[in-house]
Amino acid sequence: MPWSLLKGLDLPAAMGSAEAYVLLQQMGETGYQGYPENMSKIKQHISGLEQTTWTQNLYRNWLYTLLPLTWRKTNLNGPLGIISP
């Protein structure tokens, strides 16, 4: 079956959120023809973007502000201002 519409979780998954990708898998959204391969390509593209690319206009800058939300949190036991990605 061909993939036709984006889900709201596709963007965070493409930005590197493992949790978003797992949810897409549970929903059956990753079973579409070519989905894993295309997701891998877009993840690679996004991860290679430099800060100057992210901040070149308002739209991309807005997406750049969302990027830290996709990082896996490894140390959530410290004070709020010292939590590391």
mmCIF file of the N, C-alpha and C atoms, coordinates in Angstrom:
data_MODEL
# 
_entry.id   MODEL 
# 
loop_
_atom_site.group_PDB 
_atom_site.id 
_atom_site.type_symbol 
_atom_site.label_atom_id 
_atom_site.label_alt_id 
_atom_site.label_comp_id 
_atom_site.label_asym_id 
_atom_site.label_entity_id 
_atom_site.label_seq_id 
_atom_site.pdbx_PDB_ins_code 
_atom_site.Cartn_x 
_atom_site.Cartn_y 
_atom_site.Cartn_z 
_atom_site.occupancy 
_atom_site.B_iso_or_equiv 
_atom_site.pdbx_formal_charge 
_atom_site.auth_seq_id 
_atom_site.auth_comp_id 
_atom_site.auth_asym_id 
_atom_site.auth_atom_id 
_atom_site.pdbx_PDB_model_num 
ATOM 1   N N  . MET A 1 1  ? 0.850  -1.173 0.000  1.00 0.00 ? 1  MET A N  1 
ATOM 2   C CA . MET A 1 1  ? 0.000  0.000  0.000  1.00 0.00 ? 1  MET A CA 1 
ATOM 3   C C  . MET A 1 1  ? 0.902  1.244  0.000  1.00 0.00 ? 1  MET A C  1 
ATOM 4   N N  . PRO A 1 2  ? 0.629  2.212  -0.881 1.00 0.00 ? 2  PRO A N  1 
ATOM 5   C CA . PRO A 1 2  ? 1.453  3.434  -0.897 1.00 0.00 ? 2  PRO A CA 1 
ATOM 6   C C  . PRO A 1 2  ? 1.110  4.353  0.273  1.00 0.00 ? 2  PRO A C  1 
ATOM 7   N N  . TRP A 1 3  ? 2.110  5.068  0.717  1.00 0.00 ? 3  TRP A N  1 
ATOM 8   C CA . TRP A 1 3  ? 1.974  6.024  1.826  1.00 0.00 ? 3  TRP A CA 1 
ATOM 9   C C  . TRP A 1 3  ? 1.447  7.323  1.260  1.00 0.00 ? 3  TRP A C  1 
ATOM 10  N N  . SER A 1 4  ? 0.451  7.932  1.886  1.00 0.00 ? 4  SER A N  1 
ATOM 11  C CA . SER A 1 4  ? -0.162 9.104  1.270  1.00 0.00 ? 4  SER A CA 1 
ATOM 12  C C  . SER A 1 4  ? -0.121 10.374 2.114  1.00 0.00 ? 4  SER A C  1 
ATOM 13  N N  . LEU A 1 5  ? -0.399 10.294 3.396  1.00 0.00 ? 5  LEU A N  1 
ATOM 14  C CA . LEU A 1 5  ? -0.491 11.499 4.211  1.00 0.00 ? 5  LEU A CA 1 
ATOM 15  C C  . LEU A 1 5  ? 0.478  11.462 5.389  1.00 0.00 ? 5  LEU A C  1 
ATOM 16  N N  . LEU A 1 6  ? 1.033  12.619 5.695  1.00 0.00 ? 6  LEU A N  1 
ATOM 17  C CA . LEU A 1 6  ? 1.905  12.734 6.861  1.00 0.00 ? 6  LEU A CA 1 
ATOM 18  C C  . LEU A 1 6  ? 1.092  12.657 8.143  1.00 0.00 ? 6  LEU A C  1 
ATOM 19  N N  . LYS A 1 7  ? 1.669  12.080 9.143  1.00 0.00 ? 7  LYS A N  1 
ATOM 20  C CA . LYS A 1 7  ? 1.104  12.103 10.487 1.00 0.00 ? 7  LYS A CA 1 
ATOM 21  C C  . LYS A 1 7  ? 1.865  13.152 11.285 1.00 0.00 ? 7  LYS A C  1 
ATOM 22  N N  . GLY A 1 8  ? 1.283  13.619 12.345 1.00 0.00 ? 8  GLY A N  1 
ATOM 23  C CA . GLY A 1 8  ? 1.940  14.615 13.183 1.00 0.00 ? 8  GLY A CA 1 
ATOM 24  C C  . GLY A 1 8  ? 3.231  14.113 13.794 1.00 0.00 ? 8  GLY A C  1 
ATOM 25  N N  . LEU A 1 9  ? 3.383  12.803 13.926 1.00 0.00 ? 9  LEU A N  1 
ATOM 26  C CA . LEU A 1 9  ? 4.583  12.220 14.517 1.00 0.00 ? 9  LEU A CA 1 
ATOM 27  C C  . LEU A 1 9  ? 5.720  12.049 13.515 1.00 0.00 ? 9  LEU A C  1 
ATOM 28  N N  . ASP A 1 10 ? 5.445  12.211 12.225 1.00 0.00 ? 10 ASP A N  1 
ATOM 29  C CA . ASP A 1 10 ? 6.492  12.032 11.221 1.00 0.00 ? 10 ASP A CA 1 
ATOM 30  C C  . ASP A 1 10 ? 7.614  13.052 11.392 1.00 0.00 ? 10 ASP A C  1 
ATOM 31  N N  . LEU A 1 11 ? 7.273  14.293 11.677 1.00 0.00 ? 11 LEU A N  1 
ATOM 32  C CA . LEU A 1 11 ? 8.300  15.326 11.826 1.00 0.00 ? 11 LEU A CA 1 
ATOM 33  C C  . LEU A 1 11 ? 9.209  15.051 13.026 1.00 0.00 ? 11 LEU A C  1 
ATOM 34  N N  . PRO A 1 12 ? 8.667  14.801 14.233 1.00 0.00 ? 12 PRO A N  1 
ATOM 35  C CA . PRO A 1 12 ? 9.575  14.492 15.337 1.00 0.00 ? 12 PRO A CA 1 
ATOM 36  C C  . PRO A 1 12 ? 10.395 13.224 15.078 1.00 0.00 ? 12 PRO A C  1 
ATOM 37  N N  . ALA A 1 13 ? 9.811  12.230 14.430 1.00 0.00 ? 13 ALA A N  1 
ATOM 38  C CA . ALA A 1 13 ? 10.565 11.009 14.104 1.00 0.00 ? 13 ALA A CA 1 
ATOM 39  C C  . ALA A 1 13 ? 11.708 11.338 13.151 1.00 0.00 ? 13 ALA A C  1 
ATOM 40  N N  . ALA A 1 14 ? 11.442 12.168 12.169 1.00 0.00 ? 14 ALA A N  1 
ATOM 41  C CA . ALA A 1 14 ? 12.480 12.563 11.215 1.00 0.00 ? 14 ALA A CA 1 
ATOM 42  C C  . ALA A 1 14 ? 13.563 13.408 11.878 1.00 0.00 ? 14 ALA A C  1 
ATOM 43  N N  . MET A 1 15 ? 13.189 14.120 12.924 1.00 0.00 ? 15 MET A N  1 
ATOM 44  C CA . MET A 1 15 ? 14.153 14.951 13.647 1.00 0.00 ? 15 MET A CA 1 
ATOM 45  C C  . MET A 1 15 ? 14.943 14.132 14.667 1.00 0.00 ? 15 MET A C  1 
ATOM 46  N N  . GLY A 1 16 ? 14.635 12.829 14.770 1.00 0.00 ? 16 GLY A N  1 
ATOM 47  C CA . GLY A 1 16 ? 15.428 11.945 15.623 1.00 0.00 ? 16 GLY A CA 1 
ATOM 48  C C  . GLY A 1 16 ? 14.738 11.387 16.840 1.00 0.00 ? 16 GLY A C  1 
ATOM 49  N N  . SER A 1 17 ? 13.453 11.635 17.023 1.00 0.00 ? 17 SER A N  1 
ATOM 50  C CA . SER A 1 17 ? 12.761 11.133 18.204 1.00 0.00 ? 17 SER A CA 1 
ATOM 51  C C  . SER A 1 17 ? 12.450 9.648  18.056 1.00 0.00 ? 17 SER A C  1 
ATOM 52  N N  . ALA A 1 18 ? 13.145 8.832  18.847 1.00 0.00 ? 18 ALA A N  1 
ATOM 53  C CA . ALA A 1 18 ? 12.902 7.389  18.836 1.00 0.00 ? 18 ALA A CA 1 
ATOM 54  C C  . ALA A 1 18 ? 11.493 7.082  19.337 1.00 0.00 ? 18 ALA A C  1 
ATOM 55  N N  . GLU A 1 19 ? 11.025 7.847  20.304 1.00 0.00 ? 19 GLU A N  1 
ATOM 56  C CA . GLU A 1 19 ? 9.679  7.631  20.856 1.00 0.00 ? 19 GLU A CA 1 
ATOM 57  C C  . GLU A 1 19 ? 8.609  7.850  19.793 1.00 0.00 ? 19 GLU A C  1 
ATOM 58  N N  . ALA A 1 20 ? 8.776  8.891  18.978 1.00 0.00 ? 20 ALA A N  1 
ATOM 59  C CA . ALA A 1 20 ? 7.808  9.172  17.917 1.00 0.00 ? 20 ALA A CA 1 
ATOM 60  C C  . ALA A 1 20 ? 7.801  8.036  16.897 1.00 0.00 ? 20 ALA A C  1 
ATOM 61  N N  . TYR A 1 21 ? 8.967  7.524  16.559 1.00 0.00 ? 21 TYR A N  1 
ATOM 62  C CA . TYR A 1 21 ? 9.047  6.433  15.584 1.00 0.00 ? 21 TYR A CA 1 
ATOM 63  C C  . TYR A 1 21 ? 8.390  5.164  16.135 1.00 0.00 ? 21 TYR A C  1 
ATOM 64  N N  . VAL A 1 22 ? 8.607  4.871  17.402 1.00 0.00 ? 22 VAL A N  1 
ATOM 65  C CA . VAL A 1 22 ? 7.976  3.693  18.022 1.00 0.00 ? 22 VAL A CA 1 
ATOM 66  C C  . VAL A 1 22 ? 6.450  3.827  17.968 1.00 0.00 ? 22 VAL A C  1 
ATOM 67  N N  . LEU A 1 23 ? 5.947  5.011  18.263 1.00 0.00 ? 23 LEU A N  1 
ATOM 68  C CA . LEU A 1 23 ? 4.497  5.228  18.184 1.00 0.00 ? 23 LEU A CA 1 
ATOM 69  C C  . LEU A 1 23 ? 3.988  5.031  16.757 1.00 0.00 ? 23 LEU A C  1 
ATOM 70  N N  . LEU A 1 24 ? 4.731  5.507  15.783 1.00 0.00 ? 24 LEU A N  1 
ATOM 71  C CA . LEU A 1 24 ? 4.348  5.302  14.377 1.00 0.00 ? 24 LEU A CA 1 
ATOM 72  C C  . LEU A 1 24 ? 4.340  3.818  14.039 1.00 0.00 ? 24 LEU A C  1 
ATOM 73  N N  . GLN A 1 25 ? 5.307  3.071  14.567 1.00 0.00 ? 25 GLN A N  1 
ATOM 74  C CA . GLN A 1 25 ? 5.331  1.621  14.348 1.00 0.00 ? 25 GLN A CA 1 
ATOM 75  C C  . GLN A 1 25 ? 4.106  0.958  14.964 1.00 0.00 ? 25 GLN A C  1 
ATOM 76  N N  . GLN A 1 26 ? 3.770  1.356  16.175 1.00 0.00 ? 26 GLN A N  1 
ATOM 77  C CA . GLN A 1 26 ? 2.618  0.772  16.861 1.00 0.00 ? 26 GLN A CA 1 
ATOM 78  C C  . GLN A 1 26 ? 1.314  1.075  16.125 1.00 0.00 ? 26 GLN A C  1 
ATOM 79  N N  . MET A 1 27 ? 1.269  2.211  15.450 1.00 0.00 ? 27 MET A N  1 
ATOM 80  C CA . MET A 1 27 ? 0.079  2.598  14.681 1.00 0.00 ? 27 MET A CA 1 
ATOM 81  C C  . MET A 1 27 ? 0.049  1.948  13.297 1.00 0.00 ? 27 MET A C  1 
ATOM 82  N N  . GLY A 1 28 ? 1.129  1.265  12.932 1.00 0.00 ? 28 GLY A N  1 
ATOM 83  C CA . GLY A 1 28 ? 1.194  0.620  11.625 1.00 0.00 ? 28 GLY A CA 1 
ATOM 84  C C  . GLY A 1 28 ? 1.603  1.566  10.495 1.00 0.00 ? 28 GLY A C  1 
ATOM 85  N N  . GLU A 1 29 ? 2.054  2.761  10.844 1.00 0.00 ? 29 GLU A N  1 
ATOM 86  C CA . GLU A 1 29 ? 2.388  3.756  9.833  1.00 0.00 ? 29 GLU A CA 1 
ATOM 87  C C  . GLU A 1 29 ? 3.723  3.493  9.141  1.00 0.00 ? 29 GLU A C  1 
ATOM 88  N N  . THR A 1 30 ? 4.589  2.685  9.738  1.00 0.00 ? 30 THR A N  1 
ATOM 89  C CA . THR A 1 30 ? 5.899  2.417  9.147  1.00 0.00 ? 30 THR A CA 1 
ATOM 90  C C  . THR A 1 30 ? 5.868  1.243  8.180  1.00 0.00 ? 30 THR A C  1 
ATOM 91  N N  . GLY A 1 31 ? 4.709  0.624  8.026  1.00 0.00 ? 31 GLY A N  1 
ATOM 92  C CA . GLY A 1 31 ? 4.575  -0.534 7.148  1.00 0.00 ? 31 GLY A CA 1 
ATOM 93  C C  . GLY A 1 31 ? 4.336  -0.182 5.692  1.00 0.00 ? 31 GLY A C  1 
ATOM 94  N N  . TYR A 1 32 ? 4.199  1.092  5.392  1.00 0.00 ? 32 TYR A N  1 
ATOM 95  C CA . TYR A 1 32 ? 3.964  1.494  4.013  1.00 0.00 ? 32 TYR A CA 1 
ATOM 96  C C  . TYR A 1 32 ? 5.197  1.268  3.158  1.00 0.00 ? 32 TYR A C  1 
ATOM 97  N N  . GLN A 1 33 ? 4.974  1.005  1.895  1.00 0.00 ? 33 GLN A N  1 
ATOM 98  C CA . GLN A 1 33 ? 6.054  0.752  0.947  1.00 0.00 ? 33 GLN A CA 1 
ATOM 99  C C  . GLN A 1 33 ? 7.056  1.912  0.940  1.00 0.00 ? 33 GLN A C  1 
ATOM 100 N N  . GLY A 1 34 ? 8.316  1.614  1.223  1.00 0.00 ? 34 GLY A N  1 
ATOM 101 C CA . GLY A 1 34 ? 9.377  2.608  1.182  1.00 0.00 ? 34 GLY A CA 1 
ATOM 102 C C  . GLY A 1 34 ? 9.460  3.533  2.384  1.00 0.00 ? 34 GLY A C  1 
ATOM 103 N N  . TYR A 1 35 ? 8.560  3.384  3.350  1.00 0.00 ? 35 TYR A N  1 
ATOM 104 C CA . TYR A 1 35 ? 8.555  4.299  4.494  1.00 0.00 ? 35 TYR A CA 1 
ATOM 105 C C  . TYR A 1 35 ? 9.859  4.256  5.289  1.00 0.00 ? 35 TYR A C  1 
ATOM 106 N N  . PRO A 1 36 ? 10.323 3.087  5.721  1.00 0.00 ? 36 PRO A N  1 
ATOM 107 C CA . PRO A 1 36 ? 11.573 3.064  6.515  1.00 0.00 ? 36 PRO A CA 1 
ATOM 108 C C  . PRO A 1 36 ? 12.766 3.649  5.755  1.00 0.00 ? 36 PRO A C  1 
ATOM 109 N N  . GLU A 1 37 ? 12.856 3.345  4.466  1.00 0.00 ? 37 GLU A N  1 
ATOM 110 C CA . GLU A 1 37 ? 13.966 3.852  3.665  1.00 0.00 ? 37 GLU A CA 1 
ATOM 111 C C  . GLU A 1 37 ? 13.893 5.373  3.529  1.00 0.00 ? 37 GLU A C  1 
ATOM 112 N N  . ASN A 1 38 ? 12.708 5.898  3.257  1.00 0.00 ? 38 ASN A N  1 
ATOM 113 C CA . ASN A 1 38 ? 12.541 7.344  3.123  1.00 0.00 ? 38 ASN A CA 1 
ATOM 114 C C  . ASN A 1 38 ? 12.751 8.061  4.446  1.00 0.00 ? 38 ASN A C  1 
ATOM 115 N N  . MET A 1 39 ? 12.294 7.455  5.532  1.00 0.00 ? 39 MET A N  1 
ATOM 116 C CA . MET A 1 39 ? 12.501 8.058  6.848  1.00 0.00 ? 39 MET A CA 1 
ATOM 117 C C  . MET A 1 39 ? 13.999 8.108  7.163  1.00 0.00 ? 39 MET A C  1 
ATOM 118 N N  . SER A 1 40 ? 14.708 7.054  6.822  1.00 0.00 ? 40 SER A N  1 
ATOM 119 C CA . SER A 1 40 ? 16.152 7.025  7.055  1.00 0.00 ? 40 SER A CA 1 
ATOM 120 C C  . SER A 1 40 ? 16.853 8.133  6.263  1.00 0.00 ? 40 SER A C  1 
ATOM 121 N N  . LYS A 1 41 ? 16.441 8.345  5.024  1.00 0.00 ? 41 LYS A N  1 
ATOM 122 C CA . LYS A 1 41 ? 17.041 9.399  4.192  1.00 0.00 ? 41 LYS A CA 1 
ATOM 123 C C  . LYS A 1 41 ? 16.783 10.782 4.773  1.00 0.00 ? 41 LYS A C  1 
ATOM 124 N N  . ILE A 1 42 ? 15.554 11.048 5.194  1.00 0.00 ? 42 ILE A N  1 
ATOM 125 C CA . ILE A 1 42 ? 15.229 12.385 5.715  1.00 0.00 ? 42 ILE A CA 1 
ATOM 126 C C  . ILE A 1 42 ? 15.905 12.598 7.071  1.00 0.00 ? 42 ILE A C  1 
ATOM 127 N N  . LYS A 1 43 ? 16.013 11.551 7.894  1.00 0.00 ? 43 LYS A N  1 
ATOM 128 C CA . LYS A 1 43 ? 16.728 11.669 9.175  1.00 0.00 ? 43 LYS A CA 1 
ATOM 129 C C  . LYS A 1 43 ? 18.188 12.036 8.936  1.00 0.00 ? 43 LYS A C  1 
ATOM 130 N N  . GLN A 1 44 ? 18.792 11.388 7.958  1.00 0.00 ? 44 GLN A N  1 
ATOM 131 C CA . GLN A 1 44 ? 20.186 11.665 7.628  1.00 0.00 ? 44 GLN A CA 1 
ATOM 132 C C  . GLN A 1 44 ? 20.336 13.105 7.136  1.00 0.00 ? 44 GLN A C  1 
ATOM 133 N N  . HIS A 1 45 ? 19.401 13.558 6.318  1.00 0.00 ? 45 HIS A N  1 
ATOM 134 C CA . HIS A 1 45 ? 19.449 14.932 5.812  1.00 0.00 ? 45 HIS A CA 1 
ATOM 135 C C  . HIS A 1 45 ? 19.315 15.940 6.952  1.00 0.00 ? 45 HIS A C  1 
ATOM 136 N N  . ILE A 1 46 ? 18.327 15.730 7.809  1.00 0.00 ? 46 ILE A N  1 
ATOM 137 C CA . ILE A 1 46 ? 18.080 16.657 8.920  1.00 0.00 ? 46 ILE A CA 1 
ATOM 138 C C  . ILE A 1 46 ? 19.248 16.680 9.890  1.00 0.00 ? 46 ILE A C  1 
ATOM 139 N N  . SER A 1 47 ? 19.809 15.518 10.192 1.00 0.00 ? 47 SER A N  1 
ATOM 140 C CA . SER A 1 47 ? 20.917 15.478 11.144 1.00 0.00 ? 47 SER A CA 1 
ATOM 141 C C  . SER A 1 47 ? 22.172 16.164 10.598 1.00 0.00 ? 47 SER A C  1 
ATOM 142 N N  . GLY A 1 48 ? 22.261 16.310 9.290  1.00 0.00 ? 48 GLY A N  1 
ATOM 143 C CA . GLY A 1 48 ? 23.411 16.958 8.686  1.00 0.00 ? 48 GLY A CA 1 
ATOM 144 C C  . GLY A 1 48 ? 23.281 18.462 8.509  1.00 0.00 ? 48 GLY A C  1 
ATOM 145 N N  . LEU A 1 49 ? 22.128 19.022 8.862  1.00 0.00 ? 49 LEU A N  1 
ATOM 146 C CA . LEU A 1 49 ? 21.928 20.466 8.704  1.00 0.00 ? 49 LEU A CA 1 
ATOM 147 C C  . LEU A 1 49 ? 22.752 21.241 9.725  1.00 0.00 ? 49 LEU A C  1 
ATOM 148 N N  . GLU A 1 50 ? 23.365 22.296 9.267  1.00 0.00 ? 50 GLU A N  1 
ATOM 149 C CA . GLU A 1 50 ? 24.149 23.155 10.157 1.00 0.00 ? 50 GLU A CA 1 
ATOM 150 C C  . GLU A 1 50 ? 23.254 24.234 10.754 1.00 0.00 ? 50 GLU A C  1 
ATOM 151 N N  . GLN A 1 51 ? 23.734 24.853 11.820 1.00 0.00 ? 51 GLN A N  1 
ATOM 152 C CA . GLN A 1 51 ? 22.949 25.878 12.499 1.00 0.00 ? 51 GLN A CA 1 
ATOM 153 C C  . GLN A 1 51 ? 22.591 27.029 11.568 1.00 0.00 ? 51 GLN A C  1 
ATOM 154 N N  . THR A 1 52 ? 23.482 27.393 10.657 1.00 0.00 ? 52 THR A N  1 
ATOM 155 C CA . THR A 1 52 ? 23.184 28.493 9.726  1.00 0.00 ? 52 THR A CA 1 
ATOM 156 C C  . THR A 1 52 ? 22.012 28.156 8.816  1.00 0.00 ? 52 THR A C  1 
ATOM 157 N N  . THR A 1 53 ? 21.869 26.885 8.478  1.00 0.00 ? 53 THR A N  1 
ATOM 158 C CA . THR A 1 53 ? 20.728 26.458 7.665  1.00 0.00 ? 53 THR A CA 1 
ATOM 159 C C  . THR A 1 53 ? 19.443 26.525 8.483  1.00 0.00 ? 53 THR A C  1 
ATOM 160 N N  . TRP A 1 54 ? 19.511 26.037 9.727  1.00 0.00 ? 54 TRP A N  1 
ATOM 161 C CA . TRP A 1 54 ? 18.334 26.048 10.599 1.00 0.00 ? 54 TRP A CA 1 
ATOM 162 C C  . TRP A 1 54 ? 17.841 27.462 10.879 1.00 0.00 ? 54 TRP A C  1 
ATOM 163 N N  . THR A 1 55 ? 18.736 28.412 10.919 1.00 0.00 ? 55 THR A N  1 
ATOM 164 C CA . THR A 1 55 ? 18.358 29.764 11.356 1.00 0.00 ? 55 THR A CA 1 
ATOM 165 C C  . THR A 1 55 ? 18.284 30.767 10.205 1.00 0.00 ? 55 THR A C  1 
ATOM 166 N N  . GLN A 1 56 ? 18.204 30.308 8.972  1.00 0.00 ? 56 GLN A N  1 
ATOM 167 C CA . GLN A 1 56 ? 18.207 31.235 7.847  1.00 0.00 ? 56 GLN A CA 1 
ATOM 168 C C  . GLN A 1 56 ? 16.865 31.924 7.606  1.00 0.00 ? 56 GLN A C  1 
ATOM 169 N N  . ASN A 1 57 ? 15.789 31.384 8.158  1.00 0.00 ? 57 ASN A N  1 
ATOM 170 C CA . ASN A 1 57 ? 14.500 32.077 8.057  1.00 0.00 ? 57 ASN A CA 1 
ATOM 171 C C  . ASN A 1 57 ? 13.625 31.686 9.253  1.00 0.00 ? 57 ASN A C  1 
ATOM 172 N N  . LEU A 1 58 ? 12.524 32.390 9.403  1.00 0.00 ? 58 LEU A N  1 
ATOM 173 C CA . LEU A 1 58 ? 11.663 32.204 10.569 1.00 0.00 ? 58 LEU A CA 1 
ATOM 174 C C  . LEU A 1 58 ? 11.089 30.797 10.645 1.00 0.00 ? 58 LEU A C  1 
ATOM 175 N N  . TYR A 1 59 ? 10.662 30.233 9.526  1.00 0.00 ? 59 TYR A N  1 
ATOM 176 C CA . TYR A 1 59 ? 10.069 28.897 9.543  1.00 0.00 ? 59 TYR A CA 1 
ATOM 177 C C  . TYR A 1 59 ? 11.077 27.854 10.018 1.00 0.00 ? 59 TYR A C  1 
ATOM 178 N N  . ARG A 1 60 ? 12.267 27.869 9.434  1.00 0.00 ? 60 ARG A N  1 
ATOM 179 C CA . ARG A 1 60 ? 13.280 26.891 9.838  1.00 0.00 ? 60 ARG A CA 1 
ATOM 180 C C  . ARG A 1 60 ? 13.732 27.131 11.272 1.00 0.00 ? 60 ARG A C  1 
ATOM 181 N N  . ASN A 1 61 ? 13.817 28.377 11.671 1.00 0.00 ? 61 ASN A N  1 
ATOM 182 C CA . ASN A 1 61 ? 14.215 28.689 13.040 1.00 0.00 ? 61 ASN A CA 1 
ATOM 183 C C  . ASN A 1 61 ? 13.193 28.151 14.031 1.00 0.00 ? 61 ASN A C  1 
ATOM 184 N N  . TRP A 1 62 ? 11.925 28.233 13.679 1.00 0.00 ? 62 TRP A N  1 
ATOM 185 C CA . TRP A 1 62 ? 10.863 27.680 14.529 1.00 0.00 ? 62 TRP A CA 1 
ATOM 186 C C  . TRP A 1 62 ? 11.042 26.176 14.672 1.00 0.00 ? 62 TRP A C  1 
ATOM 187 N N  . LEU A 1 63 ? 11.339 25.481 13.577 1.00 0.00 ? 63 LEU A N  1 
ATOM 188 C CA . LEU A 1 63 ? 11.586 24.042 13.645 1.00 0.00 ? 63 LEU A CA 1 
ATOM 189 C C  . LEU A 1 63 ? 12.830 23.735 14.483 1.00 0.00 ? 63 LEU A C  1 
ATOM 190 N N  . TYR A 1 64 ? 13.831 24.603 14.368 1.00 0.00 ? 64 TYR A N  1 
ATOM 191 C CA . TYR A 1 64 ? 15.078 24.434 15.124 1.00 0.00 ? 64 TYR A CA 1 
ATOM 192 C C  . TYR A 1 64 ? 14.813 24.505 16.625 1.00 0.00 ? 64 TYR A C  1 
ATOM 193 N N  . THR A 1 65 ? 13.867 25.330 17.036 1.00 0.00 ? 65 THR A N  1 
ATOM 194 C CA . THR A 1 65 ? 13.543 25.419 18.469 1.00 0.00 ? 65 THR A CA 1 
ATOM 195 C C  . THR A 1 65 ? 12.909 24.122 18.978 1.00 0.00 ? 65 THR A C  1 
ATOM 196 N N  . LEU A 1 66 ? 12.309 23.334 18.074 1.00 0.00 ? 66 LEU A N  1 
ATOM 197 C CA . LEU A 1 66 ? 11.691 22.063 18.466 1.00 0.00 ? 66 LEU A CA 1 
ATOM 198 C C  . LEU A 1 66 ? 12.699 20.925 18.559 1.00 0.00 ? 66 LEU A C  1 
ATOM 199 N N  . LEU A 1 67 ? 13.846 21.087 17.930 1.00 0.00 ? 67 LEU A N  1 
ATOM 200 C CA . LEU A 1 67 ? 14.832 20.016 17.867 1.00 0.00 ? 67 LEU A CA 1 
ATOM 201 C C  . LEU A 1 67 ? 15.223 19.446 19.234 1.00 0.00 ? 67 LEU A C  1 
ATOM 202 N N  . PRO A 1 68 ? 15.501 20.269 20.247 1.00 0.00 ? 68 PRO A N  1 
ATOM 203 C CA . PRO A 1 68 ? 15.866 19.688 21.556 1.00 0.00 ? 68 PRO A CA 1 
ATOM 204 C C  . PRO A 1 68 ? 14.766 18.816 22.170 1.00 0.00 ? 68 PRO A C  1 
ATOM 205 N N  . LEU A 1 69 ? 13.532 19.012 21.769 1.00 0.00 ? 69 LEU A N  1 
ATOM 206 C CA . LEU A 1 69 ? 12.446 18.194 22.310 1.00 0.00 ? 69 LEU A CA 1 
ATOM 207 C C  . LEU A 1 69 ? 12.509 16.758 21.809 1.00 0.00 ? 69 LEU A C  1 
ATOM 208 N N  . THR A 1 70 ? 13.266 16.526 20.740 1.00 0.00 ? 70 THR A N  1 
ATOM 209 C CA . THR A 1 70 ? 13.379 15.180 20.182 1.00 0.00 ? 70 THR A CA 1 
ATOM 210 C C  . THR A 1 70 ? 14.568 14.418 20.733 1.00 0.00 ? 70 THR A C  1 
ATOM 211 N N  . TRP A 1 71 ? 15.434 15.090 21.506 1.00 0.00 ? 71 TRP A N  1 
ATOM 212 C CA . TRP A 1 71 ? 16.618 14.431 22.059 1.00 0.00 ? 71 TRP A CA 1 
ATOM 213 C C  . TRP A 1 71 ? 16.228 13.522 23.204 1.00 0.00 ? 71 TRP A C  1 
ATOM 214 N N  . ARG A 1 72 ? 16.858 12.380 23.256 1.00 0.00 ? 72 ARG A N  1 
ATOM 215 C CA . ARG A 1 72 ? 16.610 11.443 24.351 1.00 0.00 ? 72 ARG A CA 1 
ATOM 216 C C  . ARG A 1 72 ? 17.256 11.980 25.622 1.00 0.00 ? 72 ARG A C  1 
ATOM 217 N N  . LYS A 1 73 ? 16.496 12.035 26.669 1.00 0.00 ? 73 LYS A N  1 
ATOM 218 C CA . LYS A 1 73 ? 16.992 12.538 27.952 1.00 0.00 ? 73 LYS A CA 1 
ATOM 219 C C  . LYS A 1 73 ? 17.700 11.400 28.676 1.00 0.00 ? 73 LYS A C  1 
ATOM 220 N N  . THR A 1 74 ? 18.972 11.616 29.039 1.00 0.00 ? 74 THR A N  1 
ATOM 221 C CA . THR A 1 74 ? 19.738 10.547 29.690 1.00 0.00 ? 74 THR A CA 1 
ATOM 222 C C  . THR A 1 74 ? 19.879 10.755 31.191 1.00 0.00 ? 74 THR A C  1 
ATOM 223 N N  . ASN A 1 75 ? 19.823 12.012 31.651 1.00 0.00 ? 75 ASN A N  1 
ATOM 224 C CA . ASN A 1 75 ? 19.980 12.267 33.077 1.00 0.00 ? 75 ASN A CA 1 
ATOM 225 C C  . ASN A 1 75 ? 18.865 13.202 33.534 1.00 0.00 ? 75 ASN A C  1 
ATOM 226 N N  . LEU A 1 76 ? 17.821 12.612 34.068 1.00 0.00 ? 76 LEU A N  1 
ATOM 227 C CA . LEU A 1 76 ? 16.693 13.420 34.531 1.00 0.00 ? 76 LEU A CA 1 
ATOM 228 C C  . LEU A 1 76 ? 16.671 13.551 36.048 1.00 0.00 ? 76 LEU A C  1 
ATOM 229 N N  . ASN A 1 77 ? 17.761 13.195 36.712 1.00 0.00 ? 77 ASN A N  1 
ATOM 230 C CA . ASN A 1 77 ? 17.786 13.225 38.168 1.00 0.00 ? 77 ASN A CA 1 
ATOM 231 C C  . ASN A 1 77 ? 18.355 14.523 38.738 1.00 0.00 ? 77 ASN A C  1 
ATOM 232 N N  . GLY A 1 78 ? 19.018 15.312 37.919 1.00 0.00 ? 78 GLY A N  1 
ATOM 233 C CA . GLY A 1 78 ? 19.640 16.533 38.417 1.00 0.00 ? 78 GLY A CA 1 
ATOM 234 C C  . GLY A 1 78 ? 18.639 17.677 38.495 1.00 0.00 ? 78 GLY A C  1 
ATOM 235 N N  . PRO A 1 79 ? 19.104 18.832 38.977 1.00 0.00 ? 79 PRO A N  1 
ATOM 236 C CA . PRO A 1 79 ? 18.263 20.022 39.006 1.00 0.00 ? 79 PRO A CA 1 
ATOM 237 C C  . PRO A 1 79 ? 17.794 20.389 37.596 1.00 0.00 ? 79 PRO A C  1 
ATOM 238 N N  . LEU A 1 80 ? 16.647 20.996 37.473 1.00 0.00 ? 80 LEU A N  1 
ATOM 239 C CA . LEU A 1 80 ? 16.035 21.281 36.171 1.00 0.00 ? 80 LEU A CA 1 
ATOM 240 C C  . LEU A 1 80 ? 16.976 22.013 35.225 1.00 0.00 ? 80 LEU A C  1 
ATOM 241 N N  . GLY A 1 81 ? 17.746 22.955 35.694 1.00 0.00 ? 81 GLY A N  1 
ATOM 242 C CA . GLY A 1 81 ? 18.633 23.711 34.818 1.00 0.00 ? 81 GLY A CA 1 
ATOM 243 C C  . GLY A 1 81 ? 19.878 22.976 34.399 1.00 0.00 ? 81 GLY A C  1 
ATOM 244 N N  . ILE A 1 82 ? 20.097 21.783 34.974 1.00 0.00 ? 82 ILE A N  1 
ATOM 245 C CA . ILE A 1 82 ? 21.329 21.055 34.700 1.00 0.00 ? 82 ILE A CA 1 
ATOM 246 C C  . ILE A 1 82 ? 21.037 19.716 34.021 1.00 0.00 ? 82 ILE A C  1 
ATOM 247 N N  . ILE A 1 83 ? 19.843 19.488 33.578 1.00 0.00 ? 83 ILE A N  1 
ATOM 248 C CA . ILE A 1 83 ? 19.512 18.236 32.903 1.00 0.00 ? 83 ILE A CA 1 
ATOM 249 C C  . ILE A 1 83 ? 20.236 18.183 31.571 1.00 0.00 ? 83 ILE A C  1 
ATOM 250 N N  . SER A 1 84 ? 20.951 17.095 31.313 1.00 0.00 ? 84 SER A N  1 
ATOM 251 C CA . SER A 1 84 ? 21.730 16.984 30.079 1.00 0.00 ? 84 SER A CA 1 
ATOM 252 C C  . SER A 1 84 ? 20.965 16.177 29.043 1.00 0.00 ? 84 SER A C  1 
ATOM 253 N N  . PRO A 1 85 ? 21.179 16.479 27.747 1.00 0.00 ? 85 PRO A N  1 
ATOM 254 C CA . PRO A 1 85 ? 20.494 15.726 26.685 1.00 0.00 ? 85 PRO A CA 1 
ATOM 255 C C  . PRO A 1 85 ? 21.054 14.329 26.531 1.00 0.00 ? 85 PRO A C  1 
# 
